[in-house]
Amino acid sequence: MNLARAIHFDESDTRVFHNPARTGEWCISGGFEFSNWTEADLTGKARQAFSNGWLGCETFGRVSFVAVTRVEAAEHEALADMLARHFVDVYGAPSVEVARGVALEELAHMAELCDGHAPNTLLTVARELTESGVHESFRVIEAEAAGLEQFAIHGSLDEDGHGH
């Protein structure tokens, strides 16, 4: 099974997110964090987290890019446990057992997004607030097209997703 890890090409995430995810940590969409948000909540760094941030499963920080990576069963189990504890601690879920089901759903959604993509394929998320709630869309940047070696050195993307 594939999930995705946080990847940084430069220091921009440290400037645009209140709490940036750590490079290499496993990530999920994390759109649930915004389920009760209104336009009034969408300001500054909070808006950036809402608009383009994946959620790290260790720091619960945000990151702009994730890279598809194979996850081992033991890591998947540990992630489900971490997320379940987060749902209890932060969102008031009644128990880790109850929260674990939701955590597994979040991980399954991420696995579905990563399914069929080669390792190191980049994913981005874009969210908007609509009348029916939060709408998420996802963009795939194939590893070859992304020129990862070039990103790692120069670290910038133009609007059509090519490195400089």
MARVEXTI-993046 format. One record per residue: residue in three letters; residue number from 1; x, y, z of N, C-alpha, C in turn. Coordinates in steps of 0.02 Angstrom, whole numbers, plus 50000, padded with zeros to 5 digits. Layout:
// MARVEXTI-993046
ALA, NUM, X, Y, Z, X, Y, Z, X, Y, Z .
...
//
This chain:
// MARVEXTI-993046
MET, 1, 50043, 49940, 50000, 50000, 50000, 50000, 50044, 50062, 50000 .
ASN, 2, 50022, 50113, 49965, 50058, 50176, 49963, 50022, 50229, 50005 .
LEU, 3, 50061, 50270, 50038, 50037, 50332, 50069, 50084, 50386, 50043 .
ALA, 4, 50087, 50443, 50077, 50132, 50496, 50053, 50166, 50530, 50112 .
ARG, 5, 50226, 50552, 50100, 50267, 50586, 50151, 50276, 50659, 50131 .
ALA, 6, 50283, 50701, 50183, 50296, 50772, 50172, 50363, 50781, 50138 .
ILE, 7, 50365, 50827, 50089, 50427, 50843, 50054, 50432, 50919, 50048 .
HIS, 8, 50493, 50944, 50056, 50504, 51016, 50051, 50557, 51029, 49999 .
PHE, 9, 50545, 51078, 49956, 50594, 51098, 49906, 50631, 51161, 49926 .
ASP, 10, 50603, 51196, 49974, 50633, 51258, 49999, 50604, 51271, 50068 .
GLU, 11, 50615, 51331, 50094, 50592, 51347, 50162, 50523, 51379, 50164 .
SER, 12, 50488, 51383, 50106, 50426, 51421, 50104, 50373, 51397, 50153 .
ASP, 13, 50368, 51331, 50165, 50317, 51306, 50212, 50328, 51333, 50283 .
THR, 14, 50391, 51347, 50300, 50404, 51373, 50367, 50378, 51445, 50374 .
ARG, 15, 50368, 51478, 50317, 50342, 51547, 50318, 50267, 51551, 50309 .
VAL, 16, 50237, 51502, 50273, 50166, 51509, 50257, 50119, 51471, 50304 .
PHE, 17, 50145, 51423, 50343, 50103, 51386, 50389, 50123, 51401, 50461 .
HIS, 18, 50072, 51408, 50505, 50086, 51418, 50577, 50130, 51362, 50603 .
ASN, 19, 50114, 51300, 50584, 50149, 51241, 50607, 50166, 51198, 50546 .
PRO, 20, 50227, 51205, 50519, 50244, 51165, 50460, 50257, 51092, 50479 .
ALA, 21, 50237, 51046, 50435, 50251, 50975, 50445, 50326, 50964, 50439 .
ARG, 22, 50349, 50909, 50468, 50420, 50890, 50465, 50432, 50851, 50400 .
THR, 23, 50487, 50865, 50367, 50505, 50829, 50306, 50507, 50754, 50321 .
GLY, 24, 50473, 50715, 50279, 50474, 50642, 50286, 50417, 50613, 50327 .
GLU, 25, 50379, 50654, 50362, 50325, 50625, 50402, 50267, 50605, 50356 .
TRP, 26, 50231, 50553, 50375, 50173, 50530, 50338, 50119, 50583, 50342 .
CYS, 27, 50082, 50591, 50287, 50031, 50643, 50284, 49964, 50615, 50259 .
ILE, 28, 49911, 50650, 50278, 49844, 50637, 50252, 49816, 50705, 50230 .
SER, 29, 49760, 50703, 50197, 49729, 50765, 50175, 49715, 50812, 50234 .
GLY, 30, 49682, 50786, 50284, 49668, 50825, 50344, 49615, 50878, 50334 .
GLY, 31, 49573, 50871, 50283, 49520, 50920, 50271, 49469, 50923, 50327 .
PHE, 32, 49464, 50870, 50367, 49416, 50869, 50423, 49427, 50928, 50471 .
GLU, 33, 49488, 50952, 50475, 49504, 51007, 50521, 49464, 51070, 50504 .
PHE, 34, 49442, 51074, 50442, 49409, 51135, 50418, 49333, 51127, 50412 .
SER, 35, 49305, 51073, 50437, 49234, 51058, 50424, 49187, 51111, 50451 .
ASN, 36, 49205, 51146, 50504, 49161, 51198, 50532, 49183, 51269, 50515 .
TRP, 37, 49230, 51276, 50469, 49257, 51342, 50454, 49209, 51382, 50411 .
THR, 38, 49214, 51448, 50419, 49177, 51494, 50376, 49227, 51541, 50343 .
GLU, 39, 49204, 51582, 50299, 49248, 51630, 50265, 49287, 51673, 50315 .
ALA, 40, 49258, 51686, 50372, 49290, 51727, 50424, 49353, 51694, 50451 .
ASP, 41, 49357, 51627, 50449, 49415, 51591, 50474, 49473, 51593, 50425 .
LEU, 42, 49460, 51611, 50363, 49509, 51604, 50310, 49551, 51667, 50303 .
THR, 43, 49596, 51677, 50350, 49641, 51735, 50346, 49713, 51712, 50358 .
GLY, 44, 49760, 51747, 50328, 49831, 51736, 50340, 49854, 51664, 50333 .
LYS, 45, 49893, 51641, 50383, 49921, 51574, 50380, 49867, 51520, 50385 .
ALA, 46, 49812, 51536, 50419, 49757, 51488, 50424, 49727, 51476, 50354 .
ARG, 47, 49722, 51529, 50314, 49697, 51523, 50246, 49743, 51478, 50205 .
GLN, 48, 49808, 51486, 50213, 49857, 51446, 50176, 49851, 51372, 50194 .
ALA, 49, 49844, 51358, 50259, 49835, 51288, 50281, 49772, 51259, 50251 .
PHE, 50, 49718, 51299, 50251, 49655, 51277, 50222, 49662, 51265, 50147 .
SER, 51, 49692, 51313, 50112, 49693, 51312, 50039, 49737, 51256, 50010 .
ASN, 52, 49796, 51244, 50040, 49845, 51201, 50008, 49882, 51153, 50054 .
GLY, 53, 49861, 51145, 50116, 49901, 51107, 50163, 49880, 51034, 50173 .
TRP, 54, 49927, 50988, 50165, 49919, 50919, 50187, 49934, 50918, 50262 .
LEU, 55, 49907, 50870, 50298, 49916, 50865, 50371, 49966, 50811, 50388 .
GLY, 56, 50020, 50830, 50422, 50068, 50781, 50446, 50039, 50741, 50504 .
CYS, 57, 50053, 50676, 50506, 50024, 50632, 50556, 50064, 50628, 50621 .
GLU, 58, 50122, 50662, 50624, 50162, 50663, 50685, 50159, 50732, 50718 .
THR, 59, 50173, 50784, 50679, 50174, 50852, 50707, 50105, 50884, 50702 .
PHE, 60, 50062, 50857, 50660, 49997, 50887, 50642, 50006, 50957, 50614 .
GLY, 61, 50065, 50966, 50583, 50079, 51026, 50545, 50058, 51017, 50473 .
ARG, 62, 50066, 51069, 50433, 50045, 51069, 50363, 50105, 51072, 50316 .
VAL, 63, 50095, 51045, 50256, 50147, 51045, 50204, 50113, 51052, 50136 .
SER, 64, 50147, 51085, 50089, 50119, 51098, 50023, 50123, 51039, 49975 .
PHE, 65, 50177, 51000, 49980, 50188, 50943, 49935, 50198, 50879, 49974 .
VAL, 66, 50170, 50825, 49948, 50185, 50759, 49974, 50209, 50715, 49917 .
ALA, 67, 50249, 50664, 49933, 50276, 50618, 49884, 50251, 50547, 49900 .
VAL, 68, 50225, 50513, 49850, 50199, 50445, 49858, 50256, 50399, 49879 .
THR, 69, 50243, 50359, 49930, 50293, 50313, 49957, 50258, 50250, 49983 .
ARG, 70, 50290, 50193, 49976, 50261, 50131, 50003, 50262, 50133, 50079 .
VAL, 71, 50208, 50111, 50110, 50204, 50109, 50183, 50200, 50035, 50204 .
GLU, 72, 50236, 50019, 50257, 50234, 49951, 50283, 50175, 49944, 50330 .
ALA, 73, 50151, 49883, 50338, 50091, 49870, 50380, 50100, 49897, 50451 .
ALA, 74, 50159, 49886, 50480, 50171, 49909, 50549, 50168, 49985, 50554 .
GLU, 75, 50194, 50020, 50503, 50191, 50093, 50502, 50118, 50116, 50496 .
HIS, 76, 50080, 50082, 50454, 50009, 50098, 50444, 49972, 50092, 50511 .
GLU, 77, 49985, 50038, 50548, 49953, 50028, 50613, 49971, 50084, 50662 .
ALA, 78, 50035, 50102, 50663, 50058, 50155, 50708, 50025, 50221, 50689 .
LEU, 79, 50017, 50235, 50624, 49984, 50296, 50602, 49912, 50297, 50625 .
ALA, 80, 49877, 50241, 50618, 49807, 50237, 50640, 49802, 50252, 50715 .
ASP, 81, 49849, 50226, 50753, 49849, 50239, 50825, 49861, 50313, 50841 .
MET, 82, 49911, 50343, 50806, 49926, 50414, 50817, 49867, 50458, 50800 .
LEU, 83, 49836, 50444, 50743, 49778, 50484, 50722, 49720, 50476, 50771 .
ALA, 84, 49708, 50415, 50793, 49653, 50403, 50840, 49664, 50442, 50905 .
ARG, 85, 49726, 50442, 50930, 49741, 50482, 50991, 49730, 50556, 50978 .
HIS, 86, 49749, 50579, 50919, 49739, 50650, 50901, 49664, 50667, 50901 .
PHE, 87, 49624, 50622, 50874, 49551, 50634, 50871, 49521, 50636, 50942 .
VAL, 88, 49549, 50598, 50988, 49525, 50600, 51057, 49549, 50665, 51091 .
ASP, 89, 49615, 50679, 51084, 49645, 50736, 51119, 49620, 50803, 51093 .
VAL, 90, 49613, 50810, 51027, 49598, 50875, 50997, 49524, 50883, 50980 .
TYR, 91, 49493, 50830, 50959, 49423, 50835, 50935, 49372, 50805, 50982 .
GLY, 92, 49395, 50777, 51039, 49349, 50752, 51089, 49314, 50687, 51070 .
ALA, 93, 49345, 50646, 51028, 49316, 50581, 51013, 49309, 50542, 51078 .
PRO, 94, 49257, 50502, 51085, 49242, 50470, 51149, 49295, 50419, 51172 .
SER, 95, 49330, 50387, 51125, 49382, 50339, 51144, 49428, 50328, 51084 .
VAL, 96, 49488, 50302, 51099, 49535, 50286, 51046, 49506, 50232, 51001 .
GLU, 97, 49469, 50184, 51031, 49439, 50130, 50992, 49390, 50158, 50940 .
VAL, 98, 49346, 50204, 50962, 49298, 50234, 50916, 49335, 50276, 50863 .
ALA, 99, 49383, 50314, 50885, 49420, 50359, 50840, 49462, 50321, 50789 .
ARG, 100, 49482, 50260, 50807, 49525, 50221, 50762, 49490, 50207, 50696 .
GLY, 101, 49424, 50197, 50698, 49386, 50185, 50636, 49391, 50245, 50589 .
VAL, 102, 49385, 50305, 50617, 49390, 50367, 50578, 49462, 50374, 50552 .
ALA, 103, 49510, 50359, 50594, 49581, 50363, 50574, 49594, 50317, 50515 .
LEU, 104, 49567, 50256, 50518, 49577, 50208, 50464, 49543, 50233, 50400 .
GLU, 105, 49486, 50266, 50406, 49453, 50295, 50347, 49496, 50350, 50315 .
GLU, 106, 49526, 50392, 50357, 49569, 50446, 50332, 49629, 50416, 50295 .
LEU, 107, 49659, 50364, 50324, 49717, 50331, 50293, 49696, 50296, 50228 .
ALA, 108, 49637, 50266, 50227, 49612, 50233, 50166, 49601, 50284, 50110 .
HIS, 109, 49575, 50343, 50129, 49566, 50396, 50079, 49633, 50417, 50050 .
MET, 110, 49684, 50424, 50092, 49750, 50443, 50068, 49780, 50388, 50025 .
ALA, 111, 49771, 50325, 50045, 49797, 50269, 50005, 49764, 50268, 49936 .
GLU, 112, 49700, 50284, 49935, 49663, 50287, 49871, 49692, 50342, 49826 .
LEU, 113, 49709, 50400, 49855, 49739, 50454, 49816, 49807, 50434, 49787 .
CYS, 114, 49843, 50393, 49826, 49911, 50373, 49806, 49911, 50311, 49761 .
ASP, 115, 49856, 50275, 49759, 49851, 50212, 49723, 49867, 50222, 49648 .
GLY, 116, 49910, 50178, 49623, 49925, 50179, 49552, 49978, 50229, 49531 .
HIS, 117, 50004, 50268, 49579, 50056, 50316, 49562, 50125, 50288, 49581 .
ALA, 118, 50174, 50302, 49539, 50242, 50279, 49552, 50270, 50313, 49614 .
PRO, 119, 50318, 50280, 49647, 50352, 50312, 49703, 50380, 50380, 49682 .
ASN, 120, 50377, 50427, 49728, 50402, 50496, 49718, 50356, 50540, 49676 .
THR, 121, 50298, 50514, 49656, 50249, 50557, 49623, 50227, 50609, 49674 .
LEU, 122, 50224, 50671, 49653, 50204, 50726, 49698, 50129, 50736, 49694 .
LEU, 123, 50100, 50753, 49751, 50029, 50770, 49754, 50021, 50838, 49787 .
THR, 124, 49974, 50877, 49762, 49955, 50939, 49795, 49880, 50937, 49807 .
VAL, 125, 49859, 50976, 49856, 49788, 50981, 49872, 49766, 51054, 49865 .
ALA, 126, 49705, 51064, 49842, 49677, 51131, 49840, 49606, 51126, 49869 .
ARG, 127, 49591, 51171, 49916, 49526, 51171, 49948, 49492, 51238, 49936 .
GLU, 128, 49425, 51234, 49931, 49386, 51295, 49930, 49323, 51283, 49972 .
LEU, 129, 49298, 51338, 49998, 49237, 51336, 50038, 49179, 51347, 49990 .
THR, 130, 49132, 51299, 49989, 49074, 51306, 49945, 49012, 51306, 49990 .
GLU, 131, 48954, 51317, 49960, 48892, 51317, 49998, 48880, 51249, 50031 .
SER, 132, 48905, 51196, 50000, 48894, 51129, 50028, 48951, 51107, 50073 .
GLY, 133, 48999, 51151, 50087, 49055, 51134, 50131, 49122, 51140, 50097 .
VAL, 134, 49171, 51105, 50123, 49238, 51108, 50097, 49245, 51062, 50037 .
HIS, 135, 49269, 51089, 49981, 49282, 51049, 49921, 49357, 51041, 49913 .
GLU, 136, 49381, 50979, 49907, 49452, 50965, 49897, 49463, 50940, 49826 .
SER, 137, 49517, 50963, 49795, 49538, 50935, 49731, 49613, 50921, 49738 .
PHE, 138, 49636, 50874, 49698, 49704, 50850, 49704, 49738, 50852, 49636 .
ARG, 139, 49802, 50868, 49636, 49841, 50871, 49575, 49900, 50823, 49581 .
VAL, 140, 49914, 50789, 49527, 49969, 50740, 49524, 50024, 50768, 49480 .
ILE, 141, 50085, 50766, 49505, 50143, 50786, 49466, 50190, 50726, 49463 .
GLU, 142, 50193, 50694, 49404, 50234, 50633, 49398, 50307, 50648, 49413 .
ALA, 143, 50341, 50600, 49444, 50410, 50609, 49465, 50455, 50631, 49407 .
GLU, 144, 50447, 50599, 49349, 50490, 50616, 49292, 50476, 50687, 49269 .
ALA, 145, 50412, 50705, 49265, 50393, 50772, 49242, 50415, 50825, 49292 .
ALA, 146, 50417, 50805, 49355, 50434, 50853, 49408, 50508, 50870, 49408 .
GLY, 147, 50550, 50825, 49381, 50622, 50838, 49382, 50646, 50848, 49454 .
LEU, 148, 50635, 50796, 49496, 50648, 50803, 49568, 50719, 50826, 49583 .
GLU, 149, 50767, 50804, 49543, 50836, 50825, 49557, 50842, 50901, 49553 .
GLN, 150, 50808, 50929, 49503, 50810, 51001, 49493, 50775, 51037, 49551 .
PHE, 151, 50718, 51011, 49573, 50682, 51041, 49630, 50726, 51042, 49692 .
ALA, 152, 50758, 50987, 49704, 50797, 50980, 49766, 50852, 51034, 49769 .
ILE, 153, 50877, 51053, 49710, 50930, 51103, 49708, 50901, 51174, 49708 .
HIS, 154, 50852, 51186, 49665, 50827, 51255, 49654, 50764, 51271, 49693 .
GLY, 155, 50721, 51221, 49704, 50665, 51228, 49748, 50611, 51278, 49730 .
SER, 156, 50593, 51284, 49667, 50536, 51327, 49652, 50493, 51297, 49597 .
LEU, 157, 50431, 51314, 49598, 50383, 51291, 49547, 50352, 51352, 49515 .
ASP, 158, 50343, 51350, 49450, 50303, 51402, 49420, 50231, 51375, 49415 .
GLU, 159, 50186, 51414, 49388, 50116, 51396, 49391, 50097, 51333, 49355 .
ASP, 160, 50137, 51313, 49304, 50119, 51252, 49269, 50155, 51191, 49297 .
GLY, 161, 50189, 51199, 49355, 50217, 51143, 49390, 50287, 51122, 49367 .
HIS, 162, 50320, 51162, 49327, 50388, 51145, 49306, 50438, 51181, 49350 .
GLY, 163, 50493, 51147, 49364, 50544, 51178, 49406, 50584, 51229, 49368 .
HIS, 164, 50616, 51272, 49405, 50660, 51322, 49375, 50731, 51301, 49381 .
//
